[in-house]
Amino acid sequence: MDNIAKAAAFIGAGIAMGLGSIGPALGQGMIGAKACETLGKYPETANKVRLSMLLAMGFVESSAVYSLIVAILLIIFV
């Protein structure tokens, strides 16, 4: 019975990382595309756009880190 629980935890960790990384990947792609678009139209705003882009990517990446933590906890404690 213990092997079934470990197998389920590994499968759950894989699903958590798979689904938990799709959203941040799409979000970061959209943020980067909009930043490039804005820099192409208004090159004089490069410093403000770069700062805003890096902050937004940091916030988006935090959700991927949360799913990594969930996956690690599933593997360690089951």
mmCIF file as gemmi writes it, N, C-alpha and C atoms, coordinates in Angstrom:
data_model
loop_
_atom_site.group_PDB
_atom_site.id
_atom_site.type_symbol
_atom_site.label_atom_id
_atom_site.label_alt_id
_atom_site.label_comp_id
_atom_site.label_asym_id
_atom_site.label_entity_id
_atom_site.label_seq_id
_atom_site.pdbx_PDB_ins_code
_atom_site.Cartn_x
_atom_site.Cartn_y
_atom_site.Cartn_z
_atom_site.occupancy
_atom_site.B_iso_or_equiv
_atom_site.pdbx_formal_charge
_atom_site.auth_seq_id
_atom_site.auth_asym_id
_atom_site.pdbx_PDB_model_num
ATOM 1 N N . MET Axp A 1 ? 0.823 -1.206 0 1 0 ? 1 A 1
ATOM 2 C CA . MET Axp A 1 ? 0 0 0 1 0 ? 1 A 1
ATOM 3 C C . MET Axp A 1 ? 0.865 1.268 0 1 0 ? 1 A 1
ATOM 4 N N . ASP Axp A 2 ? 2.037 1.164 0.62 1 0 ? 2 A 1
ATOM 5 C CA . ASP Axp A 2 ? 2.922 2.315 0.69 1 0 ? 2 A 1
ATOM 6 C C . ASP Axp A 2 ? 3.452 2.697 -0.693 1 0 ? 2 A 1
ATOM 7 N N . ASN Axp A 3 ? 3.682 1.696 -1.538 1 0 ? 3 A 1
ATOM 8 C CA . ASN Axp A 3 ? 4.179 1.97 -2.886 1 0 ? 3 A 1
ATOM 9 C C . ASN Axp A 3 ? 3.151 2.711 -3.725 1 0 ? 3 A 1
ATOM 10 N N . ILE Axp A 4 ? 1.88 2.419 -3.519 1 0 ? 4 A 1
ATOM 11 C CA . ILE Axp A 4 ? 0.824 3.106 -4.27 1 0 ? 4 A 1
ATOM 12 C C . ILE Axp A 4 ? 0.774 4.579 -3.885 1 0 ? 4 A 1
ATOM 13 N N . ALA Axp A 5 ? 0.947 4.866 -2.589 1 0 ? 5 A 1
ATOM 14 C CA . ALA Axp A 5 ? 0.938 6.26 -2.134 1 0 ? 5 A 1
ATOM 15 C C . ALA Axp A 5 ? 2.129 7.023 -2.701 1 0 ? 5 A 1
ATOM 16 N N . LYS Axp A 6 ? 3.296 6.384 -2.735 1 0 ? 6 A 1
ATOM 17 C CA . LYS Axp A 6 ? 4.478 7.053 -3.294 1 0 ? 6 A 1
ATOM 18 C C . LYS Axp A 6 ? 4.317 7.286 -4.795 1 0 ? 6 A 1
ATOM 19 N N . ALA Axp A 7 ? 3.761 6.306 -5.489 1 0 ? 7 A 1
ATOM 20 C CA . ALA Axp A 7 ? 3.531 6.472 -6.927 1 0 ? 7 A 1
ATOM 21 C C . ALA Axp A 7 ? 2.553 7.604 -7.188 1 0 ? 7 A 1
ATOM 22 N N . ALA Axp A 8 ? 1.499 7.671 -6.388 1 0 ? 8 A 1
ATOM 23 C CA . ALA Axp A 8 ? 0.52 8.753 -6.537 1 0 ? 8 A 1
ATOM 24 C C . ALA Axp A 8 ? 1.155 10.107 -6.229 1 0 ? 8 A 1
ATOM 25 N N . ALA Axp A 9 ? 2.057 10.151 -5.24 1 0 ? 9 A 1
ATOM 26 C CA . ALA Axp A 9 ? 2.73 11.414 -4.911 1 0 ? 9 A 1
ATOM 27 C C . ALA Axp A 9 ? 3.634 11.861 -6.054 1 0 ? 9 A 1
ATOM 28 N N . PHE Axp A 10 ? 4.348 10.905 -6.678 1 0 ? 10 A 1
ATOM 29 C CA . PHE Axp A 10 ? 5.211 11.257 -7.802 1 0 ? 10 A 1
ATOM 30 C C . PHE Axp A 10 ? 4.391 11.738 -9.002 1 0 ? 10 A 1
ATOM 31 N N . ILE Axp A 11 ? 3.29 11.077 -9.253 1 0 ? 11 A 1
ATOM 32 C CA . ILE Axp A 11 ? 2.419 11.499 -10.358 1 0 ? 11 A 1
ATOM 33 C C . ILE Axp A 11 ? 1.822 12.873 -10.06 1 0 ? 11 A 1
ATOM 34 N N . GLY Axp A 12 ? 1.401 13.083 -8.819 1 0 ? 12 A 1
ATOM 35 C CA . GLY Axp A 12 ? 0.859 14.387 -8.43 1 0 ? 12 A 1
ATOM 36 C C . GLY Axp A 12 ? 1.89 15.491 -8.527 1 0 ? 12 A 1
ATOM 37 N N . ALA Axp A 13 ? 3.137 15.181 -8.158 1 0 ? 13 A 1
ATOM 38 C CA . ALA Axp A 13 ? 4.202 16.177 -8.26 1 0 ? 13 A 1
ATOM 39 C C . ALA Axp A 13 ? 4.471 16.537 -9.721 1 0 ? 13 A 1
ATOM 40 N N . GLY Axp A 14 ? 4.443 15.532 -10.585 1 0 ? 14 A 1
ATOM 41 C CA . GLY Axp A 14 ? 4.643 15.8 -12.008 1 0 ? 14 A 1
ATOM 42 C C . GLY Axp A 14 ? 3.528 16.653 -12.592 1 0 ? 14 A 1
ATOM 43 N N . ILE Axp A 15 ? 2.3 16.345 -12.202 1 0 ? 15 A 1
ATOM 44 C CA . ILE Axp A 15 ? 1.16 17.127 -12.689 1 0 ? 15 A 1
ATOM 45 C C . ILE Axp A 15 ? 1.212 18.544 -12.136 1 0 ? 15 A 1
ATOM 46 N N . ALA Axp A 16 ? 1.589 18.681 -10.849 1 0 ? 16 A 1
ATOM 47 C CA . ALA Axp A 16 ? 1.68 20.014 -10.243 1 0 ? 16 A 1
ATOM 48 C C . ALA Axp A 16 ? 2.713 20.868 -10.965 1 0 ? 16 A 1
ATOM 49 N N . MET Axp A 17 ? 3.858 20.286 -11.289 1 0 ? 17 A 1
ATOM 50 C CA . MET Axp A 17 ? 4.882 21.057 -11.995 1 0 ? 17 A 1
ATOM 51 C C . MET Axp A 17 ? 4.486 21.328 -13.44 1 0 ? 17 A 1
ATOM 52 N N . GLY Axp A 18 ? 3.86 20.345 -14.077 1 0 ? 18 A 1
ATOM 53 C CA . GLY Axp A 18 ? 3.45 20.543 -15.469 1 0 ? 18 A 1
ATOM 54 C C . GLY Axp A 18 ? 2.42 21.64 -15.623 1 0 ? 18 A 1
ATOM 55 N N . LEU Axp A 19 ? 1.368 21.548 -14.831 1 0 ? 19 A 1
ATOM 56 C CA . LEU Axp A 19 ? 0.312 22.562 -14.924 1 0 ? 19 A 1
ATOM 57 C C . LEU Axp A 19 ? 0.731 23.881 -14.285 1 0 ? 19 A 1
ATOM 58 N N . GLY Axp A 20 ? 1.568 23.788 -13.247 1 0 ? 20 A 1
ATOM 59 C CA . GLY Axp A 20 ? 1.992 25.006 -12.564 1 0 ? 20 A 1
ATOM 60 C C . GLY Axp A 20 ? 3.014 25.82 -13.32 1 0 ? 20 A 1
ATOM 61 N N . SER Axp A 21 ? 3.6 25.267 -14.362 1 0 ? 21 A 1
ATOM 62 C CA . SER Axp A 21 ? 4.589 26.022 -15.123 1 0 ? 21 A 1
ATOM 63 C C . SER Axp A 21 ? 4.06 26.519 -16.464 1 0 ? 21 A 1
ATOM 64 N N . ILE Axp A 22 ? 2.894 26.051 -16.864 1 0 ? 22 A 1
ATOM 65 C CA . ILE Axp A 22 ? 2.323 26.519 -18.132 1 0 ? 22 A 1
ATOM 66 C C . ILE Axp A 22 ? 1.906 27.987 -18.037 1 0 ? 22 A 1
ATOM 67 N N . GLY Axp A 23 ? 1.209 28.334 -16.973 1 0 ? 23 A 1
ATOM 68 C CA . GLY Axp A 23 ? 0.741 29.714 -16.798 1 0 ? 23 A 1
ATOM 69 C C . GLY Axp A 23 ? 1.868 30.732 -16.741 1 0 ? 23 A 1
ATOM 70 N N . PRO Axp A 24 ? 2.876 30.509 -15.884 1 0 ? 24 A 1
ATOM 71 C CA . PRO Axp A 24 ? 3.982 31.463 -15.856 1 0 ? 24 A 1
ATOM 72 C C . PRO Axp A 24 ? 4.736 31.566 -17.175 1 0 ? 24 A 1
ATOM 73 N N . ALA Axp A 25 ? 4.86 30.457 -17.892 1 0 ? 25 A 1
ATOM 74 C CA . ALA Axp A 25 ? 5.558 30.508 -19.182 1 0 ? 25 A 1
ATOM 75 C C . ALA Axp A 25 ? 4.788 31.379 -20.172 1 0 ? 25 A 1
ATOM 76 N N . LEU Axp A 26 ? 3.478 31.194 -20.229 1 0 ? 26 A 1
ATOM 77 C CA . LEU Axp A 26 ? 2.664 32.023 -21.121 1 0 ? 26 A 1
ATOM 78 C C . LEU Axp A 26 ? 2.678 33.484 -20.674 1 0 ? 26 A 1
ATOM 79 N N . GLY Axp A 27 ? 2.597 33.705 -19.37 1 0 ? 27 A 1
ATOM 80 C CA . GLY Axp A 27 ? 2.608 35.07 -18.841 1 0 ? 27 A 1
ATOM 81 C C . GLY Axp A 27 ? 3.906 35.793 -19.14 1 0 ? 27 A 1
ATOM 82 N N . GLN Axp A 28 ? 5.019 35.103 -18.958 1 0 ? 28 A 1
ATOM 83 C CA . GLN Axp A 28 ? 6.304 35.74 -19.242 1 0 ? 28 A 1
ATOM 84 C C . GLN Axp A 28 ? 6.474 36.026 -20.73 1 0 ? 28 A 1
ATOM 85 N N . GLY Axp A 29 ? 5.963 35.144 -21.556 1 0 ? 29 A 1
ATOM 86 C CA . GLY Axp A 29 ? 6.027 35.4 -22.997 1 0 ? 29 A 1
ATOM 87 C C . GLY Axp A 29 ? 5.222 36.628 -23.389 1 0 ? 29 A 1
ATOM 88 N N . MET Axp A 30 ? 4.041 36.754 -22.8 1 0 ? 30 A 1
ATOM 89 C CA . MET Axp A 30 ? 3.205 37.917 -23.105 1 0 ? 30 A 1
ATOM 90 C C . MET Axp A 30 ? 3.826 39.205 -22.573 1 0 ? 30 A 1
ATOM 91 N N . ILE Axp A 31 ? 4.414 39.149 -21.38 1 0 ? 31 A 1
ATOM 92 C CA . ILE Axp A 31 ? 5.067 40.334 -20.816 1 0 ? 31 A 1
ATOM 93 C C . ILE Axp A 31 ? 6.242 40.758 -21.687 1 0 ? 31 A 1
ATOM 94 N N . GLY Axp A 32 ? 7.064 39.785 -22.096 1 0 ? 32 A 1
ATOM 95 C CA . GLY Axp A 32 ? 8.211 40.11 -22.955 1 0 ? 32 A 1
ATOM 96 C C . GLY Axp A 32 ? 7.79 40.667 -24.296 1 0 ? 32 A 1
ATOM 97 N N . ALA Axp A 33 ? 6.727 40.106 -24.875 1 0 ? 33 A 1
ATOM 98 C CA . ALA Axp A 33 ? 6.251 40.586 -26.177 1 0 ? 33 A 1
ATOM 99 C C . ALA Axp A 33 ? 5.745 42.025 -26.075 1 0 ? 33 A 1
ATOM 100 N N . LYS Axp A 34 ? 4.986 42.304 -25.024 1 0 ? 34 A 1
ATOM 101 C CA . LYS Axp A 34 ? 4.469 43.672 -24.866 1 0 ? 34 A 1
ATOM 102 C C . LYS Axp A 34 ? 5.592 44.664 -24.581 1 0 ? 34 A 1
ATOM 103 N N . ALA Axp A 35 ? 6.609 44.221 -23.823 1 0 ? 35 A 1
ATOM 104 C CA . ALA Axp A 35 ? 7.738 45.113 -23.551 1 0 ? 35 A 1
ATOM 105 C C . ALA Axp A 35 ? 8.487 45.429 -24.843 1 0 ? 35 A 1
ATOM 106 N N . CYS Axp A 36 ? 8.716 44.419 -25.678 1 0 ? 36 A 1
ATOM 107 C CA . CYS Axp A 36 ? 9.394 44.655 -26.961 1 0 ? 36 A 1
ATOM 108 C C . CYS Axp A 36 ? 8.562 45.556 -27.864 1 0 ? 36 A 1
ATOM 109 N N . GLU Axp A 37 ? 7.254 45.339 -27.838 1 0 ? 37 A 1
ATOM 110 C CA . GLU Axp A 37 ? 6.348 46.171 -28.633 1 0 ? 37 A 1
ATOM 111 C C . GLU Axp A 37 ? 6.424 47.633 -28.196 1 0 ? 37 A 1
ATOM 112 N N . THR Axp A 38 ? 6.406 47.837 -26.877 1 0 ? 38 A 1
ATOM 113 C CA . THR Axp A 38 ? 6.458 49.197 -26.344 1 0 ? 38 A 1
ATOM 114 C C . THR Axp A 38 ? 7.805 49.847 -26.64 1 0 ? 38 A 1
ATOM 115 N N . LEU Axp A 39 ? 8.879 49.079 -26.498 1 0 ? 39 A 1
ATOM 116 C CA . LEU Axp A 39 ? 10.207 49.645 -26.79 1 0 ? 39 A 1
ATOM 117 C C . LEU Axp A 39 ? 10.358 49.988 -28.262 1 0 ? 39 A 1
ATOM 118 N N . GLY Axp A 40 ? 9.69 49.24 -29.126 1 0 ? 40 A 1
ATOM 119 C CA . GLY Axp A 40 ? 9.739 49.565 -30.547 1 0 ? 40 A 1
ATOM 120 C C . GLY Axp A 40 ? 9.012 50.862 -30.862 1 0 ? 40 A 1
ATOM 121 N N . LYS Axp A 41 ? 7.914 51.11 -30.149 1 0 ? 41 A 1
ATOM 122 C CA . LYS Axp A 41 ? 7.138 52.333 -30.4 1 0 ? 41 A 1
ATOM 123 C C . LYS Axp A 41 ? 7.738 53.541 -29.688 1 0 ? 41 A 1
ATOM 124 N N . TYR Axp A 42 ? 8.187 53.329 -28.438 1 0 ? 42 A 1
ATOM 125 C CA . TYR Axp A 42 ? 8.681 54.437 -27.611 1 0 ? 42 A 1
ATOM 126 C C . TYR Axp A 42 ? 10.05 54.079 -27.03 1 0 ? 42 A 1
ATOM 127 N N . PRO Axp A 43 ? 11.113 54.172 -27.817 1 0 ? 43 A 1
ATOM 128 C CA . PRO Axp A 43 ? 12.436 53.763 -27.317 1 0 ? 43 A 1
ATOM 129 C C . PRO Axp A 43 ? 12.958 54.632 -26.168 1 0 ? 43 A 1
ATOM 130 N N . GLU Axp A 44 ? 12.431 55.816 -26.019 1 0 ? 44 A 1
ATOM 131 C CA . GLU Axp A 44 ? 12.917 56.699 -24.95 1 0 ? 44 A 1
ATOM 132 C C . GLU Axp A 44 ? 12.443 56.234 -23.565 1 0 ? 44 A 1
ATOM 133 N N . THR Axp A 45 ? 11.493 55.331 -23.508 1 0 ? 45 A 1
ATOM 134 C CA . THR Axp A 45 ? 10.986 54.845 -22.218 1 0 ? 45 A 1
ATOM 135 C C . THR Axp A 45 ? 11.635 53.516 -21.815 1 0 ? 45 A 1
ATOM 136 N N . ALA Axp A 46 ? 12.814 53.246 -22.329 1 0 ? 46 A 1
ATOM 137 C CA . ALA Axp A 46 ? 13.449 51.934 -22.132 1 0 ? 46 A 1
ATOM 138 C C . ALA Axp A 46 ? 13.668 51.604 -20.657 1 0 ? 46 A 1
ATOM 139 N N . ASN Axp A 47 ? 14.138 52.564 -19.862 1 0 ? 47 A 1
ATOM 140 C CA . ASN Axp A 47 ? 14.43 52.273 -18.461 1 0 ? 47 A 1
ATOM 141 C C . ASN Axp A 47 ? 13.163 51.948 -17.668 1 0 ? 47 A 1
ATOM 142 N N . LYS Axp A 48 ? 12.108 52.713 -17.886 1 0 ? 48 A 1
ATOM 143 C CA . LYS Axp A 48 ? 10.849 52.462 -17.167 1 0 ? 48 A 1
ATOM 144 C C . LYS Axp A 48 ? 10.232 51.135 -17.592 1 0 ? 48 A 1
ATOM 145 N N . VAL Axp A 49 ? 10.266 50.844 -18.875 1 0 ? 49 A 1
ATOM 146 C CA . VAL Axp A 49 ? 9.684 49.603 -19.379 1 0 ? 49 A 1
ATOM 147 C C . VAL Axp A 49 ? 10.476 48.406 -18.862 1 0 ? 49 A 1
ATOM 148 N N . ARG Axp A 50 ? 11.789 48.509 -18.842 1 0 ? 50 A 1
ATOM 149 C CA . ARG Axp A 50 ? 12.622 47.407 -18.368 1 0 ? 50 A 1
ATOM 150 C C . ARG Axp A 50 ? 12.354 47.116 -16.897 1 0 ? 50 A 1
ATOM 151 N N . LEU Axp A 51 ? 12.254 48.149 -16.084 1 0 ? 51 A 1
ATOM 152 C CA . LEU Axp A 51 ? 11.977 47.959 -14.659 1 0 ? 51 A 1
ATOM 153 C C . LEU Axp A 51 ? 10.607 47.324 -14.446 1 0 ? 51 A 1
ATOM 154 N N . SER Axp A 52 ? 9.612 47.837 -15.137 1 0 ? 52 A 1
ATOM 155 C CA . SER Axp A 52 ? 8.268 47.272 -15.018 1 0 ? 52 A 1
ATOM 156 C C . SER Axp A 52 ? 8.218 45.833 -15.49 1 0 ? 52 A 1
ATOM 157 N N . MET Axp A 53 ? 8.925 45.53 -16.572 1 0 ? 53 A 1
ATOM 158 C CA . MET Axp A 53 ? 8.94 44.171 -17.11 1 0 ? 53 A 1
ATOM 159 C C . MET Axp A 53 ? 9.595 43.21 -16.128 1 0 ? 53 A 1
ATOM 160 N N . LEU Axp A 54 ? 10.711 43.597 -15.53 1 0 ? 54 A 1
ATOM 161 C CA . LEU Axp A 54 ? 11.397 42.718 -14.591 1 0 ? 54 A 1
ATOM 162 C C . LEU Axp A 54 ? 10.566 42.479 -13.337 1 0 ? 54 A 1
ATOM 163 N N . LEU Axp A 55 ? 9.901 43.504 -12.843 1 0 ? 55 A 1
ATOM 164 C CA . LEU Axp A 55 ? 9.024 43.327 -11.678 1 0 ? 55 A 1
ATOM 165 C C . LEU Axp A 55 ? 7.863 42.391 -12.002 1 0 ? 55 A 1
ATOM 166 N N . ALA Axp A 56 ? 7.251 42.589 -13.145 1 0 ? 56 A 1
ATOM 167 C CA . ALA Axp A 56 ? 6.122 41.74 -13.535 1 0 ? 56 A 1
ATOM 168 C C . ALA Axp A 56 ? 6.571 40.303 -13.728 1 0 ? 56 A 1
ATOM 169 N N . MET Axp A 57 ? 7.725 40.093 -14.323 1 0 ? 57 A 1
ATOM 170 C CA . MET Axp A 57 ? 8.215 38.722 -14.507 1 0 ? 57 A 1
ATOM 171 C C . MET Axp A 57 ? 8.537 38.072 -13.172 1 0 ? 57 A 1
ATOM 172 N N . GLY Axp A 58 ? 9.01 38.841 -12.214 1 0 ? 58 A 1
ATOM 173 C CA . GLY Axp A 58 ? 9.258 38.304 -10.88 1 0 ? 58 A 1
ATOM 174 C C . GLY Axp A 58 ? 7.977 37.839 -10.214 1 0 ? 58 A 1
ATOM 175 N N . PHE Axp A 59 ? 6.917 38.626 -10.344 1 0 ? 59 A 1
ATOM 176 C CA . PHE Axp A 59 ? 5.63 38.239 -9.766 1 0 ? 59 A 1
ATOM 177 C C . PHE Axp A 59 ? 5.072 36.996 -10.453 1 0 ? 59 A 1
ATOM 178 N N . VAL Axp A 60 ? 5.208 36.921 -11.756 1 0 ? 60 A 1
ATOM 179 C CA . VAL Axp A 60 ? 4.699 35.768 -12.497 1 0 ? 60 A 1
ATOM 180 C C . VAL Axp A 60 ? 5.492 34.518 -12.138 1 0 ? 60 A 1
ATOM 181 N N . GLU Axp A 61 ? 6.793 34.65 -12 1 0 ? 61 A 1
ATOM 182 C CA . GLU Axp A 61 ? 7.643 33.499 -11.704 1 0 ? 61 A 1
ATOM 183 C C . GLU Axp A 61 ? 7.368 32.944 -10.311 1 0 ? 61 A 1
ATOM 184 N N . SER Axp A 62 ? 6.87 33.771 -9.411 1 0 ? 62 A 1
ATOM 185 C CA . SER Axp A 62 ? 6.612 33.283 -8.056 1 0 ? 62 A 1
ATOM 186 C C . SER Axp A 62 ? 5.562 32.173 -8.049 1 0 ? 62 A 1
ATOM 187 N N . SER Axp A 63 ? 4.617 32.197 -8.954 1 0 ? 63 A 1
ATOM 188 C CA . SER Axp A 63 ? 3.624 31.119 -8.982 1 0 ? 63 A 1
ATOM 189 C C . SER Axp A 63 ? 4.249 29.804 -9.437 1 0 ? 63 A 1
ATOM 190 N N . ALA Axp A 64 ? 5.253 29.853 -10.291 1 0 ? 64 A 1
ATOM 191 C CA . ALA Axp A 64 ? 5.967 28.63 -10.675 1 0 ? 64 A 1
ATOM 192 C C . ALA Axp A 64 ? 6.765 28.097 -9.492 1 0 ? 64 A 1
ATOM 193 N N . VAL Axp A 65 ? 7.319 28.982 -8.692 1 0 ? 65 A 1
ATOM 194 C CA . VAL Axp A 65 ? 8.059 28.554 -7.508 1 0 ? 65 A 1
ATOM 195 C C . VAL Axp A 65 ? 7.116 27.904 -6.502 1 0 ? 65 A 1
ATOM 196 N N . TYR Axp A 66 ? 5.899 28.433 -6.374 1 0 ? 66 A 1
ATOM 197 C CA . TYR Axp A 66 ? 4.93 27.82 -5.465 1 0 ? 66 A 1
ATOM 198 C C . TYR Axp A 66 ? 4.59 26.402 -5.907 1 0 ? 66 A 1
ATOM 199 N N . SER Axp A 67 ? 4.422 26.171 -7.186 1 0 ? 67 A 1
ATOM 200 C CA . SER Axp A 67 ? 4.123 24.815 -7.634 1 0 ? 67 A 1
ATOM 201 C C . SER Axp A 67 ? 5.334 23.903 -7.464 1 0 ? 67 A 1
ATOM 202 N N . LEU Axp A 68 ? 6.541 24.424 -7.568 1 0 ? 68 A 1
ATOM 203 C CA . LEU Axp A 68 ? 7.735 23.633 -7.283 1 0 ? 68 A 1
ATOM 204 C C . LEU Axp A 68 ? 7.759 23.222 -5.817 1 0 ? 68 A 1
ATOM 205 N N . ILE Axp A 69 ? 7.413 24.136 -4.936 1 0 ? 69 A 1
ATOM 206 C CA . ILE Axp A 69 ? 7.389 23.82 -3.505 1 0 ? 69 A 1
ATOM 207 C C . ILE Axp A 69 ? 6.348 22.747 -3.211 1 0 ? 69 A 1
ATOM 208 N N . VAL Axp A 70 ? 5.185 22.855 -3.827 1 0 ? 70 A 1
ATOM 209 C CA . VAL Axp A 70 ? 4.145 21.843 -3.638 1 0 ? 70 A 1
ATOM 210 C C . VAL Axp A 70 ? 4.631 20.483 -4.126 1 0 ? 70 A 1
ATOM 211 N N . ALA Axp A 71 ? 5.286 20.448 -5.282 1 0 ? 71 A 1
ATOM 212 C CA . ALA Axp A 71 ? 5.793 19.189 -5.821 1 0 ? 71 A 1
ATOM 213 C C . ALA Axp A 71 ? 6.86 18.587 -4.913 1 0 ? 71 A 1
ATOM 214 N N . ILE Axp A 72 ? 7.754 19.409 -4.393 1 0 ? 72 A 1
ATOM 215 C CA . ILE Axp A 72 ? 8.798 18.907 -3.493 1 0 ? 72 A 1
ATOM 216 C C . ILE Axp A 72 ? 8.173 18.366 -2.207 1 0 ? 72 A 1
ATOM 217 N N . LEU Axp A 73 ? 7.191 19.087 -1.672 1 0 ? 73 A 1
ATOM 218 C CA . LEU Axp A 73 ? 6.531 18.611 -0.451 1 0 ? 73 A 1
ATOM 219 C C . LEU Axp A 73 ? 5.798 17.301 -0.684 1 0 ? 73 A 1
ATOM 220 N N . LEU Axp A 74 ? 5.21 17.149 -1.845 1 0 ? 74 A 1
ATOM 221 C CA . LEU Axp A 74 ? 4.543 15.881 -2.166 1 0 ? 74 A 1
ATOM 222 C C . LEU Axp A 74 ? 5.54 14.724 -2.192 1 0 ? 74 A 1
ATOM 223 N N . ILE Axp A 75 ? 6.704 14.961 -2.751 1 0 ? 75 A 1
ATOM 224 C CA . ILE Axp A 75 ? 7.697 13.898 -2.859 1 0 ? 75 A 1
ATOM 225 C C . ILE Axp A 75 ? 8.31 13.571 -1.497 1 0 ? 75 A 1
ATOM 226 N N . ILE Axp A 76 ? 8.604 14.597 -0.706 1 0 ? 76 A 1
ATOM 227 C CA . ILE Axp A 76 ? 9.307 14.365 0.557 1 0 ? 76 A 1
ATOM 228 C C . ILE Axp A 76 ? 8.409 13.759 1.624 1 0 ? 76 A 1
ATOM 229 N N . PHE Axp A 77 ? 7.201 14.276 1.778 1 0 ? 77 A 1
ATOM 230 C CA . PHE Axp A 77 ? 6.391 13.903 2.929 1 0 ? 77 A 1
ATOM 231 C C . PHE Axp A 77 ? 5.394 12.78 2.68 1 0 ? 77 A 1
ATOM 232 N N . VAL Axp A 78 ? 5.422 12.175 1.52 1 0 ? 78 A 1
ATOM 233 C CA . VAL Axp A 78 ? 4.516 11.034 1.295 1 0 ? 78 A 1
ATOM 234 C C . VAL Axp A 78 ? 5.332 9.773 1.181 1 0 ? 78 A 1
